[in-house]
Amino acid sequence: MDGPGFHVDVDRLEEAGGAIKKAVAEQDNVELRGLVGEADVYGHTPLRDALMDVCVRWRPHRRSG
């Protein structure tokens, strides 16, 4: 697929999408929240809070189908 100033390899795009979907599915039984330590480990509370936010957001959402 081409457009003005770009080219998209559709097969590669679909391959990447499949890999992302697989990675998310593999996280189904992993609690990322447990990976985050206490704030003093990071030396900066906002950094720790940002990491926790990422881990909480990344938790897989159970979807039907």
Beta strands, then each sheet from edge to edge (+ up, - down):
strand 1: 2-3
strand 2: 6-7
sheet 1: 1+ 2-
end
